[in-house]
Structure formats: structure tokens, C-alpha cells
């Protein structure tokens, strides 16, 4: 109820009126049943506009840090993330990664839509980077299709580090679902998982024509941060 109230009454109408977002391929979202929406990740705003532009409710896996802030700002952040259907996960690795996987599988097990950023973090420079294999494991274990989604110009509207958005028209391009049923029962094979993750990234690159670099975005961020630290 809270999700629908915020989407259709409180946040949604205001955001649509100001930014006039557009969408292509909305009919590629399954009418019912579970599916993973795999999106490129250019901006914090991606998690706002994708749920806003599709008819079905969806959940995103978000850093648990967003839900633990103190004071008024922390309260407002938690409220916003809950309103946009985001679920807290610990991304520190090991058992935390397994817990994140299980959280995603629970969403899919309920027949719902789950949004994932396969790159694992926002692109530092607008390029598309190598996908993590967690999305592949979820897709194979849950036996669900993966729908590629490309966010357009959200990095122009709200780049990393900017507090207030620019008034820029942003878009969402939704591609045809990818079927990985041919790999049923192979979710324990790391080579299969790598192949599935790569296929998802190829679909995203073709859909959005972003420049692709076959390294992890997190490694690029670390490299860019090193000179600043030194």
C-alpha cells in the first residue's frame, strides 16, 4: 500500500511532471510471474525512474548503509528507499553475499520483479563494465528470465557526487527477455555463470550502445581513487 501511495500519489506524479521521463519497450516486462530486470547503472536516480516507468511493482537490492543513517536525514533516506521498493543488503562479501542472494531469491520466489545492477556499482564514467555473476546464479536458481534495461541520461541529470538534480529529460529502454533455461541445473558451474553474466552485458551494450570495457567498475573506481589518496 505504501509503495503504491508513493508511486501514484506522492512521489510519482511530481517526478513525472518535472522530468517528463520516456520509456520504450514497456510491453517486454512480463505481465505476471517472476523476472529479473538487469539494468546499467549510471546514477542514483536509476532506482527512481525504472520503478516509476513500469506498471508492476518491483524491488531493488540496495546497500544496507542507506537504511542505517541517523537523524532526520537518515530517517528521510530510509523512508525514500522503502517507498521505492528497495531492500537492504550487506555487500561486504562472504556470508553477506550469500544473504543478498537469498534475499533476491525470496523476491523471485514470490513471483515478483527484482531489479539488479549487474555491474555491482555505478559506472564512474558512463561506460558499461563487466557484470558480476550473482545475477546469473539468481536467474538459474529461480528459473526466471532476465529483462535487459538501459537507463538513458540519468548520469546527466544526477551524476555521482551531485546533491540536486538537473532538469533533464531521462529515458528507459527495455529489451526482450533473455531465456537461460538451457542452463537449468548448472548454477554451480562458474564457467556457465560467467557465460550467462557476459550474455546479459552484451544485451545491455547492444540495447544502449554504451562503450564497453571488460573490467569491473569497482576496479576502475579504485584506480581513479588511488591518485587522490596519494
VMD Tcl script that draws the C-alpha trace (Angstrom):
set ca {
  {0.00 0.00 0.00}
  {2.78 2.41 0.95}
  {4.64 1.64 -2.30}
  {1.56 2.36 -4.43}
  {0.72 5.51 -2.48}
  {4.20 6.96 -3.01}
  {4.37 5.88 -6.66}
  {0.96 7.08 -7.81}
  {0.05 9.85 -5.37}
  {3.08 11.40 -3.64}
  {6.42 10.98 -5.46}
  {5.50 9.63 -8.89}
  {3.28 12.44 -10.24}
  {5.72 15.14 -9.12}
  {8.76 13.43 -10.65}
  {6.94 12.77 -13.93}
  {5.73 16.36 -14.17}
  {9.21 17.80 -13.64}
  {11.41 15.40 -15.65}
  {8.92 14.08 -18.26}
  {10.61 10.63 -18.48}
  {10.03 8.44 -21.53}
  {10.03 4.67 -21.93}
  {10.43 2.29 -24.86}
  {9.62 -1.44 -24.73}
  {7.39 -1.48 -21.67}
  {5.49 -4.47 -23.10}
  {8.68 -6.55 -22.73}
  {8.04 -6.68 -18.98}
  {6.19 -9.95 -18.20}
  {2.58 -9.30 -17.25}
  {2.86 -11.78 -14.38}
  {5.40 -14.06 -12.79}
  {8.92 -13.50 -11.55}
  {11.68 -11.92 -13.63}
  {14.96 -10.11 -13.12}
  {15.32 -6.61 -14.55}
  {19.03 -6.18 -15.31}
  {19.94 -2.51 -15.70}
  {23.01 -0.47 -16.43}
  {23.80 1.87 -13.56}
  {24.66 5.49 -14.31}
  {23.16 7.37 -11.39}
  {21.43 7.21 -8.03}
  {18.34 8.28 -9.99}
  {18.16 4.93 -11.84}
  {16.43 3.39 -8.83}
  {13.77 6.09 -9.00}
  {12.89 6.15 -12.69}
  {12.86 2.44 -13.50}
  {10.17 1.50 -10.92}
  {8.27 4.66 -11.86}
  {8.06 3.79 -15.55}
  {6.77 0.22 -15.32}
  {3.30 -0.90 -14.30}
  {4.22 -3.72 -11.92}
  {5.81 -3.21 -8.50}
  {9.46 -4.21 -8.23}
  {12.19 -4.45 -5.64}
  {15.84 -3.44 -5.82}
  {18.67 -4.77 -3.69}
  {20.28 -1.69 -2.10}
  {23.27 -1.16 0.20}
  {22.31 -1.62 3.84}
  {24.12 1.66 4.63}
  {21.18 3.54 3.14}
  {18.92 2.17 5.89}
  {21.11 2.87 8.93}
  {21.60 6.64 8.81}
  {20.99 8.78 11.89}
  {18.85 11.84 12.45}
  {16.35 13.44 10.08}
  {18.46 12.75 7.01}
  {18.76 9.07 7.90}
  {15.01 8.85 8.51}
  {14.23 10.54 5.19}
  {16.63 8.24 3.32}
  {15.08 5.11 4.84}
  {11.60 6.38 4.00}
  {12.58 7.08 0.41}
  {14.22 3.71 -0.16}
  {11.31 1.82 1.35}
  {8.91 3.87 -0.78}
  {10.77 2.85 -3.95}
  {10.68 -0.85 -3.04}
  {14.35 -1.25 -2.16}
  {15.63 -3.96 0.17}
  {18.72 -3.61 2.39}
  {21.62 -5.97 1.68}
  {25.15 -6.25 3.02}
  {27.60 -6.20 0.10}
  {30.77 -6.81 2.12}
  {31.28 -10.31 0.69}
  {31.38 -13.86 2.05}
  {28.28 -14.77 4.04}
  {26.86 -11.30 3.31}
  {26.88 -12.06 -0.41}
  {25.05 -15.33 0.23}
  {22.44 -13.44 2.29}
  {21.97 -10.99 -0.59}
  {21.44 -13.87 -2.99}
  {18.86 -15.41 -0.67}
  {17.02 -12.10 -0.33}
  {16.79 -11.83 -4.10}
  {15.61 -15.42 -4.43}
  {12.85 -14.77 -1.88}
  {11.55 -11.89 -4.01}
  {11.60 -14.05 -7.12}
  {10.03 -16.95 -5.25}
  {7.01 -14.74 -4.57}
  {6.58 -14.23 -8.31}
  {7.75 -10.61 -8.19}
  {10.11 -8.45 -10.25}
  {13.64 -7.96 -8.96}
  {15.89 -5.15 -10.17}
  {19.64 -5.79 -10.25}
  {22.60 -3.75 -11.44}
  {24.91 -6.46 -12.84}
  {27.95 -4.15 -12.72}
  {27.60 -4.07 -8.93}
  {28.12 -0.32 -8.66}
  {27.53 2.89 -10.58}
  {29.67 3.48 -13.62}
  {32.32 6.10 -12.79}
  {32.50 7.46 -16.35}
  {29.41 6.43 -18.32}
  {30.94 3.25 -19.75}
  {29.41 -0.20 -19.33}
  {31.56 -2.59 -17.31}
  {31.84 -6.32 -16.66}
  {28.87 -7.98 -14.96}
  {29.07 -9.86 -11.68}
  {27.94 -13.49 -11.72}
  {25.47 -13.15 -8.86}
  {22.72 -12.21 -11.29}
  {23.42 -15.35 -13.33}
  {23.16 -17.57 -10.26}
  {19.85 -15.97 -9.26}
  {18.40 -16.39 -12.75}
  {19.38 -20.07 -12.94}
  {18.35 -20.98 -9.39}
  {14.99 -19.21 -9.66}
  {14.38 -20.35 -13.27}
  {13.36 -16.84 -14.36}
  {14.00 -14.70 -17.46}
  {16.30 -11.69 -17.39}
  {14.98 -8.48 -18.96}
  {17.76 -6.08 -20.06}
  {17.08 -2.42 -19.22}
  {19.05 0.65 -20.24}
  {18.75 3.94 -18.38}
  {19.35 7.00 -20.57}
  {20.79 10.36 -19.42}
  {20.29 9.76 -15.71}
  {24.01 10.49 -15.28}
  {23.47 13.88 -16.95}
  {20.57 14.60 -14.63}
  {22.31 13.49 -11.44}
  {25.97 12.47 -11.78}
  {27.92 10.92 -8.94}
  {28.54 13.46 -6.20}
  {25.79 15.90 -7.19}
  {23.23 16.64 -4.46}
  {20.49 18.31 -6.51}
  {19.34 17.04 -9.92}
  {19.42 18.99 -13.15}
  {16.13 19.29 -15.01}
  {16.91 16.84 -17.82}
  {14.55 14.51 -19.62}
  {15.62 10.91 -18.94}
  {14.58 7.65 -20.56}
  {14.21 3.91 -20.05}
  {14.74 1.35 -22.83}
  {13.50 -2.17 -22.09}
  {14.71 -5.07 -24.23}
  {13.27 -8.51 -24.90}
  {13.61 -11.08 -22.09}
  {16.61 -13.40 -22.14}
  {15.87 -17.09 -21.59}
  {18.56 -19.14 -19.84}
  {16.54 -22.32 -19.34}
  {19.11 -24.19 -21.46}
  {21.45 -23.94 -18.46}
  {18.98 -25.44 -15.97}
  {20.76 -27.25 -13.15}
  {24.15 -25.69 -13.95}
  {24.09 -22.86 -11.40}
  {27.06 -24.44 -9.64}
  {29.31 -24.19 -12.71}
  {31.31 -20.96 -12.54}
  {32.04 -21.05 -16.28}
  {28.33 -21.20 -17.05}
  {27.67 -18.34 -14.62}
  {30.37 -16.28 -16.31}
  {28.87 -17.02 -19.72}
  {25.36 -16.00 -18.60}
  {26.61 -12.78 -17.00}
  {28.54 -11.91 -20.17}
  {25.47 -12.58 -22.33}
  {23.46 -10.17 -20.19}
  {26.10 -7.46 -20.57}
  {26.22 -7.97 -24.35}
  {22.44 -7.50 -24.46}
  {22.76 -4.29 -22.44}
  {25.55 -2.98 -24.66}
  {23.58 -3.62 -27.83}
  {20.43 -2.08 -26.37}
  {22.11 1.12 -25.23}
  {25.23 1.33 -27.39}
  {27.39 2.23 -24.37}
  {31.13 1.81 -24.72}
  {32.03 -1.46 -23.02}
  {35.16 -2.26 -21.04}
  {35.74 -5.82 -19.82}
  {36.86 -4.96 -16.29}
  {34.87 -4.49 -13.09}
  {33.59 -0.98 -12.42}
  {34.75 -1.27 -8.82}
  {38.35 -1.79 -10.03}
  {38.11 1.35 -12.15}
  {36.79 3.30 -9.17}
  {39.69 2.07 -7.02}
  {42.16 3.08 -9.70}
  {40.64 6.53 -10.03}
  {40.67 6.99 -6.26}
  {44.33 5.97 -5.82}
  {45.88 9.22 -7.17}
  {43.56 11.25 -4.95}
  {44.64 9.28 -1.86}
  {48.31 9.62 -2.70}
}
mol new
graphics top color blue
foreach p $ca { graphics top sphere $p radius 0.5 }
foreach p [lrange $ca 0 end-1] q [lrange $ca 1 end] { graphics top cylinder $p $q radius 0.2 }
display resetview
